[in-house]
Amino acid sequence: MRYLGVDYGSKKIGLALSDEAGTMGFPHAIVSRTPRLVDDLCSLIARKNVGAVVIGESRTLSDGENPIARDSRTLGNLIAERAGVPVFFESEVFTTSEARRAPAKEEKSRAAKPRANVDASAAALILTSYLSRADHE
């Protein structure tokens, strides 16, 4: 089964897709947070034959909820309702920082610029973390 990973942010949303076997996440795209976000994600879910969605669970370092966490829960509920697929939440602690540190080929030519696909890479880390646990099914 294919999974969609989501790194939900205040302005941008990183997306990752798993392989067909659902064993590992790969960066897919970065989309803007717009009023059409849920419709666009449901369309992607249908086009890519996604069977489940994994959304990064944003928490404070003291494990409290923040505004992004509330918004991502709302997004997850809307996706589950409209796309009819299960939605799971996975800790995203430090995934963006980890994605920024990961070496990439394009960085060699743009050493001073941050990676353009950091949000999609963070989504892939969230998704792979979820998929690596034996109890995810």
N, CA, C and O atoms as a printed pandas DataFrame, in Angstrom:
     atom_number atom_name residue_name chain_id  residue_number  x_coord  y_coord  z_coord
0              1         N          MET        A               1    0.835   -1.170    0.000
1              2        CA          MET        A               1    0.000    0.000    0.000
2              3         C          MET        A               1    0.888    1.245    0.000
3              4         O          MET        A               1    1.906    1.302    0.690
4              5         N          ARG        A               2    0.485    2.223   -0.776
5              6        CA          ARG        A               2    1.225    3.480   -0.848
6              7         C          ARG        A               2    0.702    4.449    0.213
7              8         O          ARG        A               2   -0.499    4.519    0.472
8              9         N          TYR        A               3    1.635    5.198    0.825
9             10        CA          TYR        A               3    1.320    6.178    1.859
10            11         C          TYR        A               3    1.712    7.572    1.376
11            12         O          TYR        A               3    2.638    7.733    0.581
12            13         N          LEU        A               4    0.989    8.572    1.873
13            14        CA          LEU        A               4    1.336    9.969    1.665
14            15         C          LEU        A               4    1.799   10.525    2.997
15            16         O          LEU        A               4    1.101   10.393    4.002
16            17         N          GLY        A               5    2.972   11.146    3.015
17            18        CA          GLY        A               5    3.491   11.803    4.208
18            19         C          GLY        A               5    3.306   13.306    4.074
19            20         O          GLY        A               5    3.481   13.866    2.992
20            21         N          VAL        A               6    2.952   13.957    5.176
21            22        CA          VAL        A               6    2.684   15.397    5.159
22            23         C          VAL        A               6    3.454   16.081    6.287
23            24         O          VAL        A               6    3.316   15.723    7.456
24            25         N          ASP        A               7    4.268   17.074    5.915
25            26        CA          ASP        A               7    4.928   17.944    6.888
26            27         C          ASP        A               7    4.191   19.270    6.821
27            28         O          ASP        A               7    4.450   20.091    5.941
28            29         N          TYR        A               8    3.269   19.476    7.758
29            30        CA          TYR        A               8    2.356   20.612    7.737
30            31         C          TYR        A               8    3.006   21.830    8.379
31            32         O          TYR        A               8    3.453   21.774    9.524
32            33         N          GLY        A               9    3.055   22.930    7.637
33            34        CA          GLY        A               9    3.634   24.161    8.148
34            35         C          GLY        A               9    2.676   25.326    8.030
35            36         O          GLY        A               9    1.595   25.193    7.456
36            37         N          SER        A              10    3.058   26.446    8.559
37            38        CA          SER        A              10    2.169   27.608    8.549
38            39         C          SER        A              10    1.995   28.207    7.155
39            40         O          SER        A              10    0.968   28.827    6.878
40            41         N          LYS        A              11    2.974   28.033    6.279
41            42        CA          LYS        A              11    2.878   28.564    4.918
42            43         C          LYS        A              11    3.024   27.483    3.857
43            44         O          LYS        A              11    2.340   27.512    2.834
44            45         N          LYS        A              12    3.923   26.526    4.105
45            46        CA          LYS        A              12    4.205   25.487    3.117
46            47         C          LYS        A              12    3.950   24.108    3.714
47            48         O          LYS        A              12    4.077   23.895    4.919
48            49         N          ILE        A              13    3.590   23.190    2.841
49            50        CA          ILE        A              13    3.332   21.814    3.253
50            51         C          ILE        A              13    4.227   20.916    2.402
51            52         O          ILE        A              13    4.137   20.911    1.174
52            53         N          GLY        A              14    5.088   20.161    3.073
53            54        CA          GLY        A              14    5.937   19.205    2.376
54            55         C          GLY        A              14    5.196   17.895    2.213
55            56         O          GLY        A              14    4.502   17.444    3.125
56            57         N          LEU        A              15    5.347   17.283    1.043
57            58        CA          LEU        A              15    4.680   16.016    0.749
58            59         C          LEU        A              15    5.702   14.962    0.366
59            60         O          LEU        A              15    6.696   15.246   -0.302
60            61         N          ALA        A              16    5.438   13.751    0.800
61            62        CA          ALA        A              16    6.279   12.614    0.448
62            63         C          ALA        A              16    5.358   11.448    0.102
63            64         O          ALA        A              16    4.247   11.345    0.622
64            65         N          LEU        A              17    5.829   10.581   -0.772
65            66        CA          LEU        A              17    5.097    9.366   -1.115
66            67         C          LEU        A              17    5.977    8.169   -0.791
67            68         O          LEU        A              17    7.200    8.218   -0.931
68            69         N          SER        A              18    5.339    7.108   -0.363
69            70        CA          SER        A              18    6.101    5.882   -0.129
70            71         C          SER        A              18    6.204    5.108   -1.430
71            72         O          SER        A              18    5.533    5.420   -2.414
72            73         N          ASP        A              19    7.053    4.097   -1.416
73            74        CA          ASP        A              19    7.079    3.157   -2.512
74            75         C          ASP        A              19    5.776    2.353   -2.463
75            76         O          ASP        A              19    5.025    2.452   -1.492
76            77         N          GLU        A              20    5.505    1.565   -3.498
77            78        CA          GLU        A              20    4.270    0.773   -3.566
78            79         C          GLU        A              20    4.125   -0.180   -2.385
79            80         O          GLU        A              20    3.010   -0.442   -1.933
80            81         N          ALA        A              21    5.234   -0.695   -1.886
81            82        CA          ALA        A              21    5.191   -1.660   -0.783
82            83         C          ALA        A              21    4.998   -0.972    0.570
83            84         O          ALA        A              21    4.773   -1.647    1.574
84            85         N          GLY        A              22    5.081    0.345    0.611
85            86        CA          GLY        A              22    4.908    1.068    1.853
86            87         C          GLY        A              22    6.036    0.856    2.839
87            88         O          GLY        A              22    5.803    0.720    4.040
88            89         N          THR        A              23    7.272    0.829    2.330
89            90        CA          THR        A              23    8.411    0.585    3.208
90            91         C          THR        A              23    9.268    1.815    3.477
91            92         O          THR        A              23    9.980    1.861    4.481
92            93         N          MET        A              24    9.211    2.825    2.585
93            94        CA          MET        A              24   10.081    3.980    2.733
94            95         C          MET        A              24    9.451    5.194    2.056
95            96         O          MET        A              24    8.800    5.068    1.019
96            97         N          GLY        A              25    9.653    6.378    2.655
97            98        CA          GLY        A              25    9.125    7.606    2.083
98            99         C          GLY        A              25   10.154    8.338    1.241
99           100         O          GLY        A              25   11.350    8.306    1.529
100          101         N          PHE        A              26    9.669    9.000    0.195
101          102        CA          PHE        A              26   10.517    9.768   -0.713
102          103         C          PHE        A              26    9.910   11.155   -0.913
103          104         O          PHE        A              26    8.694   11.278   -1.061
104          105         N          PRO        A              27   10.745   12.209   -0.918
105          106        CA          PRO        A              27   10.209   13.560   -1.141
106          107         C          PRO        A              27    9.409   13.614   -2.440
107          108         O          PRO        A              27    9.818   13.047   -3.452
108          109         N          HIS        A              28    8.280   14.289   -2.405
109          110        CA          HIS        A              28    7.429   14.385   -3.599
110          111         C          HIS        A              28    7.251   15.834   -4.063
111          112         O          HIS        A              28    7.550   16.155   -5.213
112          113         N          ALA        A              29    6.766   16.708   -3.176
113          114        CA          ALA        A              29    6.475   18.084   -3.603
114          115         C          ALA        A              29    6.328   18.977   -2.382
115          116         O          ALA        A              29    6.223   18.511   -1.248
116          117         N          ILE        A              30    6.325   20.269   -2.652
117          118        CA          ILE        A              30    6.003   21.277   -1.645
118          119         C          ILE        A              30    4.840   22.076   -2.210
119          120         O          ILE        A              30    4.892   22.553   -3.343
120          121         N          VAL        A              31    3.790   22.217   -1.407
121          122        CA          VAL        A              31    2.625   22.975   -1.842
122          123         C          VAL        A              31    2.359   24.097   -0.847
123          124         O          VAL        A              31    2.765   24.033    0.314
124          125         N          SER        A              32    1.675   25.113   -1.320
125          126        CA          SER        A              32    1.321   26.235   -0.456
126          127         C          SER        A              32    0.048   25.923    0.311
127          128         O          SER        A              32   -0.812   25.164   -0.137
128          129         N          ARG        A              33   -0.040   26.527    1.463
129          130        CA          ARG        A              33   -1.242   26.370    2.289
130          131         C          ARG        A              33   -2.295   27.338    1.754
131          132         O          ARG        A              33   -2.241   28.539    2.021
132          133         N          THR        A              34   -3.242   26.809    1.004
133          134        CA          THR        A              34   -4.290   27.606    0.383
134          135         C          THR        A              34   -5.656   27.034    0.769
135          136         O          THR        A              34   -5.727   25.949    1.347
136          137         N          PRO        A              35   -6.737   27.748    0.458
137          138        CA          PRO        A              35   -8.068   27.214    0.729
138          139         C          PRO        A              35   -8.372   25.917   -0.035
139          140         O          PRO        A              35   -9.272   25.173    0.355
140          141         N          ARG        A              36   -7.640   25.642   -1.109
141          142        CA          ARG        A              36   -7.861   24.422   -1.906
142          143         C          ARG        A              36   -6.994   23.248   -1.441
143          144         O          ARG        A              36   -6.981   22.203   -2.092
144          145         N          LEU        A              37   -6.282   23.399   -0.345
145          146        CA          LEU        A              37   -5.334   22.376    0.091
146          147         C          LEU        A              37   -5.969   21.004    0.236
147          148         O          LEU        A              37   -5.435   20.025   -0.286
148          149         N          VAL        A              38   -7.080   20.909    0.922
149          150        CA          VAL        A              38   -7.711   19.604    1.137
150          151         C          VAL        A              38   -8.134   18.993   -0.196
151          152         O          VAL        A              38   -7.913   17.804   -0.426
152          153         N          ASP        A              39   -8.733   19.785   -1.068
153          154        CA          ASP        A              39   -9.137   19.279   -2.386
154          155         C          ASP        A              39   -7.923   18.789   -3.179
155          156         O          ASP        A              39   -7.971   17.736   -3.815
156          157         N          ASP        A              40   -6.837   19.561   -3.135
157          158        CA          ASP        A              40   -5.630   19.178   -3.873
158          159         C          ASP        A              40   -5.025   17.888   -3.316
159          160         O          ASP        A              40   -4.581   17.030   -4.079
160          161         N          LEU        A              41   -5.008   17.751   -1.988
161          162        CA          LEU        A              41   -4.463   16.530   -1.395
162          163         C          LEU        A              41   -5.350   15.327   -1.697
163          164         O          LEU        A              41   -4.840   14.238   -1.961
164          165         N          CYS        A              42   -6.664   15.508   -1.663
165          166        CA          CYS        A              42   -7.575   14.403   -1.997
166          167         C          CYS        A              42   -7.391   13.972   -3.449
167          168         O          CYS        A              42   -7.456   12.782   -3.760
168          169         N          SER        A              43   -7.162   14.931   -4.331
169          170        CA          SER        A              43   -6.898   14.616   -5.739
170          171         C          SER        A              43   -5.600   13.821   -5.885
171          172         O          SER        A              43   -5.548   12.845   -6.634
172          173         N          LEU        A              44   -4.554   14.238   -5.171
173          174        CA          LEU        A              44   -3.273   13.518   -5.194
174          175         C          LEU        A              44   -3.449   12.101   -4.649
175          176         O          LEU        A              44   -2.896   11.152   -5.205
176          177         N          ILE        A              45   -4.206   11.952   -3.578
177          178        CA          ILE        A              45   -4.456   10.643   -2.977
178          179         C          ILE        A              45   -5.118    9.716   -3.996
179          180         O          ILE        A              45   -4.750    8.547   -4.108
180          181         N          ALA        A              46   -6.087   10.237   -4.730
181          182        CA          ALA        A              46   -6.771    9.429   -5.747
182          183         C          ALA        A              46   -5.845    9.098   -6.914
183          184         O          ALA        A              46   -5.804    7.954   -7.365
184          185         N          ARG        A              47   -5.097   10.098   -7.410
185          186        CA          ARG        A              47   -4.203    9.892   -8.565
186          187         C          ARG        A              47   -3.094    8.897   -8.277
187          188         O          ARG        A              47   -2.743    8.086   -9.133
188          189         N          LYS        A              48   -2.539    8.958   -7.067
189          190        CA          LYS        A              48   -1.391    8.119   -6.718
190          191         C          LYS        A              48   -1.796    6.834   -5.994
191          192         O          LYS        A              48   -0.938    6.072   -5.547
192          193         N          ASN        A              49   -3.113    6.594   -5.880
193          194        CA          ASN        A              49   -3.623    5.379   -5.242
194          195         C          ASN        A              49   -3.077    5.213   -3.820
195          196         O          ASN        A              49   -2.588    4.148   -3.444
196          197         N          VAL        A              50   -3.175    6.288   -3.049
197          198        CA          VAL        A              50   -2.697    6.306   -1.665
198          199         C          VAL        A              50   -3.732    5.634   -0.774
199          200         O          VAL        A              50   -4.923    5.937   -0.856
200          201         N          GLY        A              51   -3.276    4.722    0.077
201          202        CA          GLY        A              51   -4.176    3.999    0.965
202          203         C          GLY        A              51   -4.231    4.547    2.372
203          204         O          GLY        A              51   -5.145    4.207    3.123
204          205         N          ALA        A              52   -3.267    5.399    2.761
205          206        CA          ALA        A              52   -3.247    5.989    4.102
206          207         C          ALA        A              52   -2.348    7.223    4.085
207          208         O          ALA        A              52   -1.453    7.348    3.249
208          209         N          VAL        A              53   -2.604    8.133    5.029
209          210        CA          VAL        A              53   -1.853    9.380    5.130
210          211         C          VAL        A              53   -1.199    9.442    6.502
211          212         O          VAL        A              53   -1.800    9.066    7.509
212          213         N          VAL        A              54    0.039    9.922    6.529
213          214        CA          VAL        A              54    0.774   10.120    7.782
214          215         C          VAL        A              54    1.136   11.597    7.863
215          216         O          VAL        A              54    1.852   12.123    7.010
216          217         N          ILE        A              55    0.629   12.258    8.904
217          218        CA          ILE        A              55    0.866   13.690    9.083
218          219         C          ILE        A              55    1.795   13.886   10.273
219          220         O          ILE        A              55    1.616   13.276   11.327
220          221         N          GLY        A              56    2.783   14.741   10.085
221          222        CA          GLY        A              56    3.700   15.055   11.177
222          223         C          GLY        A              56    2.960   15.716   12.322
223          224         O          GLY        A              56    2.171   16.639   12.119
224          225         N          GLU        A              57    3.222   15.237   13.522
225          226        CA          GLU        A              57    2.586   15.780   14.716
226          227         C          GLU        A              57    3.529   16.783   15.356
227          228         O          GLU        A              57    4.530   16.415   15.971
228          229         N          SER        A              58    3.199   18.036   15.203
229          230        CA          SER        A              58    4.023   19.115   15.741
230          231         C          SER        A              58    3.692   19.311   17.212
231          232         O          SER        A              58    2.533   19.513   17.571
232          233         N          ARG        A              59    4.698   19.253   18.050
233          234        CA          ARG        A              59    4.533   19.455   19.496
234          235         C          ARG        A              59    5.632   20.392   19.976
235          236         O          ARG        A              59    6.669   20.532   19.328
236          237         N          THR        A              60    5.402   21.017   21.094
237          238        CA          THR        A              60    6.459   21.810   21.708
238          239         C          THR        A              60    7.459   20.844   22.336
239          240         O          THR        A              60    7.163   19.659   22.489
240          241         N          LEU        A              61    8.628   21.336   22.695
241          242        CA          LEU        A              61    9.634   20.472   23.315
242          243         C          LEU        A              61    9.174   19.922   24.661
243          244         O          LEU        A              61    9.679   18.898   25.120
244          245         N          SER        A              62    8.212   20.603   25.297
245          246        CA          SER        A              62    7.653   20.091   26.551
246          247         C          SER        A              62    6.422   19.230   26.293
247          248         O          SER        A              62    5.631   18.982   27.204
248          249         N          ASP        A              63    6.257   18.770   25.040
249          250        CA          ASP        A              63    5.194   17.873   24.603
250          251         C          ASP        A              63    3.804   18.509   24.644
251          252         O          ASP        A              63    2.800   17.807   24.763
252          253         N          GLY        A              64    3.751   19.821   24.546
253          254        CA          GLY        A              64    2.462   20.500   24.499
254          255         C          GLY        A              64    2.010   20.710   23.065
255          256         O          GLY        A              64    2.798   20.597   22.126
256          257         N          GLU        A              65    0.724   21.017   22.910
257          258        CA          GLU        A              65    0.182   21.267   21.586
258          259         C          GLU        A              65    0.446   22.718   21.202
259          260         O          GLU        A              65    0.459   23.604   22.057
260          261         N          ASN        A              66    0.655   22.950   19.926
261          262        CA          ASN        A              66    0.843   24.301   19.423
262          263         C          ASN        A              66   -0.181   24.556   18.308
263          264         O          ASN        A              66   -0.900   23.636   17.921
264          265         N          PRO        A              67   -0.260   25.784   17.786
265          266        CA          PRO        A              67   -1.265   26.072   16.748
266          267         C          PRO        A              67   -1.127   25.189   15.502
267          268         O          PRO        A              67   -2.136   24.820   14.901
268          269         N          ILE        A              68    0.081   24.851   15.112
269          270        CA          ILE        A              68    0.281   23.987   13.945
270          271         C          ILE        A              68   -0.307   22.602   14.214
271          272         O          ILE        A              68   -0.892   21.997   13.316
272          273         N          ALA        A              69   -0.161   22.100   15.426
273          274        CA          ALA        A              69   -0.709   20.782   15.779
274          275         C          ALA        A              69   -2.226   20.778   15.633
275          276         O          ALA        A              69   -2.793   19.825   15.100
276          277         N          ARG        A              70   -2.877   21.819   16.095
277          278        CA          ARG        A              70   -4.341   21.896   15.971
278          279         C          ARG        A              70   -4.746   21.932   14.500
279          280         O          ARG        A              70   -5.665   21.224   14.088
280          281         N          ASP        A              71   -4.065   22.748   13.720
281          282        CA          ASP        A              71   -4.391   22.854   12.289
282          283         C          ASP        A              71   -4.135   21.538   11.558
283          284         O          ASP        A              71   -4.915   21.153   10.687
284          285         N          SER        A              72   -3.047   20.845   11.907
285          286        CA          SER        A              72   -2.752   19.578   11.219
286          287         C          SER        A              72   -3.777   18.507   11.591
287          288         O          SER        A              72   -4.109   17.661   10.761
288          289         N          ARG        A              73   -4.280   18.531   12.819
289          290        CA          ARG        A              73   -5.358   17.598   13.223
290          291         C          ARG        A              73   -6.627   17.871   12.412
291          292         O          ARG        A              73   -7.299   16.944   11.961
292          293         N          THR        A              74   -6.941   19.147   12.234
293          294        CA          THR        A              74   -8.106   19.512   11.427
294          295         C          THR        A              74   -7.918   19.026    9.995
295          296         O          THR        A              74   -8.836   18.463    9.398
296          297         N          LEU        A              75   -6.728   19.246    9.448
297          298        CA          LEU        A              75   -6.429   18.765    8.100
298          299         C          LEU        A              75   -6.609   17.253    8.023
299          300         O          LEU        A              75   -7.236   16.750    7.090
300          301         N          GLY        A              76   -6.068   16.527    8.991
301          302        CA          GLY        A              76   -6.195   15.078    8.997
302          303         C          GLY        A              76   -7.638   14.628    9.029
303          304         O          GLY        A              76   -8.008   13.695    8.316
304          305         N          ASN        A              77   -8.464   15.272    9.842
305          306        CA          ASN        A              77   -9.882   14.922    9.909
306          307         C          ASN        A              77  -10.587   15.160    8.580
307          308         O          ASN        A              77  -11.401   14.343    8.148
308          309         N          LEU        A              78  -10.276   16.276    7.935
309          310        CA          LEU        A              78  -10.893   16.586    6.638
310          311         C          LEU        A              78  -10.464   15.598    5.555
311          312         O          LEU        A              78  -11.282   15.180    4.736
312          313         N          ILE        A              79   -9.188   15.226    5.549
313          314        CA          ILE        A              79   -8.702   14.254    4.567
314          315         C          ILE        A              79   -9.381   12.905    4.782
315          316         O          ILE        A              79   -9.837   12.278    3.826
316          317         N          ALA        A              80   -9.449   12.460    6.029
317          318        CA          ALA        A              80  -10.082   11.168    6.323
318          319         C          ALA        A              80  -11.538   11.167    5.861
319          320         O          ALA        A              80  -12.018   10.188    5.289
320          321         N          GLU        A              81  -12.223   12.261    6.114
321          322        CA          GLU        A              81  -13.636   12.364    5.748
322          323         C          GLU        A              81  -13.829   12.406    4.235
323          324         O          GLU        A              81  -14.664   11.682    3.694
324          325         N          ARG        A              82  -13.063   13.248    3.558
325          326        CA          ARG        A              82  -13.265   13.457    2.115
326          327         C          ARG        A              82  -12.632   12.386    1.243
327          328         O          ARG        A              82  -13.218   11.983    0.238
328          329         N          ALA        A              83  -11.434   11.915    1.615
329          330        CA          ALA        A              83  -10.740   10.928    0.781
330          331         C          ALA        A              83  -11.070    9.499    1.195
331          332         O          ALA        A              83  -10.854    8.557    0.431
332          333         N          GLY        A              84  -11.594    9.343    2.407
333          334        CA          GLY        A              84  -11.964    8.008    2.864
334          335         C          GLY        A              84  -10.776    7.106    3.152
335          336         O          GLY        A              84  -10.876    5.885    3.033
336          337         N          VAL        A              85   -9.649    7.703    3.532
337          338        CA          VAL        A              85   -8.461    6.908    3.877
338          339         C          VAL        A              85   -8.107    7.168    5.338
339          340         O          VAL        A              85   -8.388    8.247    5.860
340          341         N          PRO        A              86   -7.492    6.189    6.004
341          342        CA          PRO        A              86   -7.074    6.434    7.386
342          343         C          PRO        A              86   -5.935    7.454    7.438
343          344         O          PRO        A              86   -5.102    7.533    6.535
344          345         N          VAL        A              87   -5.927    8.226    8.514
345          346        CA          VAL        A              87   -4.893    9.233    8.729
346          347         C          VAL        A              87   -4.233    8.941   10.067
347          348         O          VAL        A              87   -4.906    8.762   11.082
348          349         N          PHE        A              88   -2.907    8.894   10.055
349          350        CA          PHE        A              88   -2.120    8.634   11.254
350          351         C          PHE        A              88   -1.227    9.833   11.525
351          352         O          PHE        A              88   -0.916   10.603   10.616
352          353         N          PHE        A              89   -0.816    9.988   12.774
353          354        CA          PHE        A              89    0.064   11.095   13.147
354          355         C          PHE        A              89    1.366   10.525   13.684
355          356         O          PHE        A              89    1.381    9.554   14.440
356          357         N          GLU        A              90    2.460   11.157   13.271
357          358        CA          GLU        A              90    3.805   10.716   13.647
358          359         C          GLU        A              90    4.586   11.920   14.141
359          360         O          GLU        A              90    4.509   12.997   13.550
360          361         N          SER        A              91    5.332   11.749   15.214
361          362        CA          SER        A              91    6.139   12.839   15.756
362          363         C          SER        A              91    7.059   13.412   14.681
363          364         O          SER        A              91    7.683   12.683   13.910
364          365         N          GLU        A              92    7.118   14.720   14.657
365          366        CA          GLU        A              92    8.008   15.364   13.688
366          367         C          GLU        A              92    9.115   16.150   14.366
367          368         O          GLU        A              92    9.697   17.056   13.769
368          369         N          VAL        A              93    9.406   15.807   15.607
369          370        CA          VAL        A              93   10.428   16.518   16.361
370          371         C          VAL        A              93   11.758   16.479   15.604
371          372         O          VAL        A              93   12.294   15.411   15.306
372          373         N          PHE        A              94   12.263   17.652   15.308
373          374        CA          PHE        A              94   13.571   17.856   14.663
374          375         C          PHE        A              94   13.660   17.361   13.218
375          376         O          PHE        A              94   14.764   17.337   12.674
376          377         N          THR        A              95   12.551   16.962   12.559
377          378        CA          THR        A              95   12.665   16.461   11.184
378          379         C          THR        A              95   13.113   17.543   10.218
379          380         O          THR        A              95   13.890   17.262    9.305
380          381         N          THR        A              96   12.643   18.777   10.393
381          382        CA          THR        A              96   13.071   19.844    9.490
382          383         C          THR        A              96   14.552   20.127    9.673
383          384         O          THR        A              96   15.268   20.337    8.694
384          385         N          SER        A              97   15.017   20.137   10.917
385          386        CA          SER        A              97   16.449   20.339   11.169
386          387         C          SER        A              97   17.270   19.213   10.553
387          388         O          SER        A              97   18.320   19.450    9.956
388          389         N          GLU        A              98   16.783   17.997   10.703
389          390        CA          GLU        A              98   17.483   16.851   10.134
390          391         C          GLU        A              98   17.493   16.922    8.607
391          392         O          GLU        A              98   18.502   16.607    7.977
392          393         N          ALA        A              99   16.380   17.332    8.016
393          394        CA          ALA        A              99   16.311   17.453    6.554
394          395         C          ALA        A              99   17.269   18.530    6.053
395          396         O          ALA        A              99   17.850   18.386    4.977
396          397         N          ARG        A             100   17.440   19.605    6.815
397          398        CA          ARG        A             100   18.368   20.667    6.409
398          399         C          ARG        A             100   19.813   20.197    6.446
399          400         O          ARG        A             100   20.637   20.650    5.651
400          401         N          ARG        A             101   20.124   19.291    7.366
401          402        CA          ARG        A             101   21.498   18.801    7.496
402          403         C          ARG        A             101   21.846   17.730    6.471
403          404         O          ARG        A             101   23.024   17.501    6.195
404          405         N          ALA        A             102   20.846   17.075    5.907
405          406        CA          ALA        A             102   21.100   15.980    4.967
406          407         C          ALA        A             102   21.797   16.515    3.722
407          408         O          ALA        A             102   21.367   17.519    3.154
408          409         N          PRO        A             103   22.851   15.865    3.301
409          410        CA          PRO        A             103   23.550   16.328    2.100
410          411         C          PRO        A             103   22.707   16.105    0.856
411          412         O          PRO        A             103   21.954   15.136    0.761
412          413         N          ALA        A             104   22.844   17.002   -0.077
413          414        CA          ALA        A             104   22.123   16.873   -1.344
414          415         C          ALA        A             104   23.023   17.322   -2.482
415          416         O          ALA        A             104   23.871   18.196   -2.300
416          417         N          LYS        A             105   22.844   16.728   -3.654
417          418        CA          LYS        A             105   23.679   17.059   -4.805
418          419         C          LYS        A             105   23.575   18.531   -5.176
419          420         O          LYS        A             105   24.574   19.171   -5.505
420          421         N          GLU        A             106   22.331   19.071   -5.119
421          422        CA          GLU        A             106   22.161   20.458   -5.534
422          423         C          GLU        A             106   22.844   21.442   -4.604
423          424         O          GLU        A             106   23.102   22.576   -5.006
424          425         N          GLU        A             107   23.146   21.047   -3.373
425          426        CA          GLU        A             107   23.802   21.963   -2.437
426          427         C          GLU        A             107   25.233   22.265   -2.849
427          428         O          GLU        A             107   25.759   23.325   -2.507
428          429         N          LYS        A             108   25.860   21.382   -3.559
429          430        CA          LYS        A             108   27.253   21.605   -3.951
430          431         C          LYS        A             108   27.382   22.842   -4.830
431          432         O          LYS        A             108   28.386   23.553   -4.770
432          433         N          SER        A             109   26.349   23.099   -5.656
433          434        CA          SER        A             109   26.426   24.266   -6.527
434          435         C          SER        A             109   25.821   25.514   -5.881
435          436         O          SER        A             109   25.994   26.619   -6.396
436          437         N          ARG        A             110   25.115   25.350   -4.761
437          438        CA          ARG        A             110   24.484   26.484   -4.088
438          439         C          ARG        A             110   24.828   26.435   -2.607
439          440         O          ARG        A             110   23.930   26.408   -1.766
440          441         N          ALA        A             111   26.077   26.424   -2.286
441          442        CA          ALA        A             111   26.525   26.187   -0.907
442          443         C          ALA        A             111   25.893   27.131    0.114
443          444         O          ALA        A             111   25.636   26.714    1.243
444          445         N          ALA        A             112   25.640   28.370   -0.241
445          446        CA          ALA        A             112   25.122   29.313    0.749
446          447         C          ALA        A             112   23.599   29.304    0.852
447          448         O          ALA        A             112   23.054   29.853    1.809
448          449         N          LYS        A             113   22.896   28.696   -0.106
449          450        CA          LYS        A             113   21.435   28.725   -0.108
450          451         C          LYS        A             113   20.864   27.489    0.579
451          452         O          LYS        A             113   21.412   26.395    0.435
452          453         N          PRO        A             114   19.764   27.649    1.329
453          454        CA          PRO        A             114   19.122   26.478    1.929
454          455         C          PRO        A             114   18.480   25.615    0.848
455          456         O          PRO        A             114   18.121   26.097   -0.227
456          457         N          ARG        A             115   18.346   24.353    1.154
457          458        CA          ARG        A             115   17.732   23.439    0.191
458          459         C          ARG        A             115   16.295   23.815   -0.071
459          460         O          ARG        A             115   15.545   24.108    0.860
460          461         N          ALA        A             116   15.906   23.808   -1.323
461          462        CA          ALA        A             116   14.549   24.186   -1.710
462          463         C          ALA        A             116   13.532   23.132   -1.294
463          464         O          ALA        A             116   12.368   23.460   -1.061
464          465         N          ASN        A             117   13.942   21.889   -1.197
465          466        CA          ASN        A             117   12.976   20.821   -0.923
466          467         C          ASN        A             117   13.018   20.337    0.523
467          468         O          ASN        A             117   12.696   19.180    0.790
468          469         N          VAL        A             118   13.407   21.194    1.452
469          470        CA          VAL        A             118   13.560   20.770    2.845
470          471         C          VAL        A             118   12.236   20.277    3.421
471          472         O          VAL        A             118   12.228   19.315    4.190
472          473         N          ASP        A             119   11.119   20.908    3.072
473          474        CA          ASP        A             119    9.825   20.487    3.608
474          475         C          ASP        A             119    9.415   19.120    3.073
475          476         O          ASP        A             119    8.860   18.311    3.817
476          477         N          ALA        A             120    9.674   18.850    1.813
477          478        CA          ALA        A             120    9.375   17.531    1.245
478          479         C          ALA        A             120   10.298   16.478    1.849
479          480         O          ALA        A             120    9.880   15.344    2.084
480          481         N          SER        A             121   11.546   16.847    2.098
481          482        CA          SER        A             121   12.472   15.910    2.743
482          483         C          SER        A             121   12.035   15.615    4.174
483          484         O          SER        A             121   12.135   14.477    4.633
484          485         N          ALA        A             122   11.549   16.640    4.882
485          486        CA          ALA        A             122   11.043   16.429    6.242
486          487         C          ALA        A             122    9.828   15.506    6.209
487          488         O          ALA        A             122    9.681   14.647    7.079
488          489         N          ALA        A             123    8.957   15.674    5.214
489          490        CA          ALA        A             123    7.788   14.793    5.071
490          491         C          ALA        A             123    8.236   13.352    4.846
491          492         O          ALA        A             123    7.631   12.418    5.373
492          493         N          ALA        A             124    9.298   13.174    4.061
493          494        CA          ALA        A             124    9.827   11.828    3.813
494          495         C          ALA        A             124   10.380   11.221    5.098
495          496         O          ALA        A             124   10.209   10.026    5.339
496          497         N          LEU        A             125   11.043   12.031    5.926
497          498        CA          LEU        A             125   11.563   11.540    7.211
498          499         C          LEU        A             125   10.425   11.141    8.146
499          500         O          LEU        A             125   10.507   10.112    8.817
500          501         N          ILE        A             126    9.369   11.942    8.195
501          502        CA          ILE        A             126    8.196   11.625    9.021
502          503         C          ILE        A             126    7.580   10.312    8.549
503          504         O          ILE        A             126    7.287    9.427    9.352
504          505         N          LEU        A             127    7.387   10.199    7.249
505          506        CA          LEU        A             127    6.758    9.004    6.687
506          507         C          LEU        A             127    7.621    7.768    6.911
507          508         O          LEU        A             127    7.102    6.726    7.311
508          509         N          THR        A             128    8.900    7.857    6.668
509          510        CA          THR        A             128    9.793    6.718    6.859
510          511         C          THR        A             128    9.851    6.313    8.324
511          512         O          THR        A             128    9.915    5.123    8.633
512          513         N          SER        A             129    9.829    7.279    9.224
513          514        CA          SER        A             129    9.802    6.968   10.653
514          515         C          SER        A             129    8.562    6.142   10.995
515          516         O          SER        A             129    8.653    5.150   11.718
516          517         N          TYR        A             130    7.424    6.546   10.482
517          518        CA          TYR        A             130    6.175    5.823   10.731
518          519         C          TYR        A             130    6.261    4.401   10.138
519          520         O          TYR        A             130    5.915    3.422   10.799
520          521         N          LEU        A             131    6.722    4.311    8.901
521          522        CA          LEU        A             131    6.762    3.025    8.209
522          523         C          LEU        A             131    7.776    2.065    8.798
523          524         O          LEU        A             131    7.638    0.851    8.649
524          525         N          SER        A             132    8.805    2.596    9.473
525          526        CA          SER        A             132    9.859    1.732   10.023
526          527         C          SER        A             132    9.413    0.976   11.271
527          528         O          SER        A             132   10.042   -0.004   11.669
528          529         N          ARG        A             133    8.338    1.430   11.877
529          530        CA          ARG        A             133    7.827    0.718   13.067
530          531         C          ARG        A             133    7.013   -0.489   12.645
531          532         O          ARG        A             133    6.188   -0.390   11.737
532          533         N          ALA        A             134    7.226   -1.607   13.277
533          534        CA          ALA        A             134    6.517   -2.839   12.932
534          535         C          ALA        A             134    5.028   -2.750   13.247
535          536         O          ALA        A             134    4.229   -3.470   12.650
536          537         N          ASP        A             135    4.649   -1.887   14.167
537          538        CA          ASP        A             135    3.256   -1.818   14.593
538          539         C          ASP        A             135    2.408   -0.821   13.790
539          540         O          ASP        A             135    1.308   -0.476   14.222
540          541         N          HIS        A             136    2.888   -0.357   12.644
541          542        CA          HIS        A             136    2.138    0.666   11.928
542          543         C          HIS        A             136    0.931    0.121   11.186
543          544         O          HIS        A             136    0.109    0.913   10.724
544          545         N          GLU        A             137    0.782   -1.161   11.052
545          546        CA          GLU        A             137   -0.385   -1.675   10.324
546          547         C          GLU        A             137   -1.412   -2.230   11.266
547          548         O          GLU        A             137   -2.459   -2.705   10.828
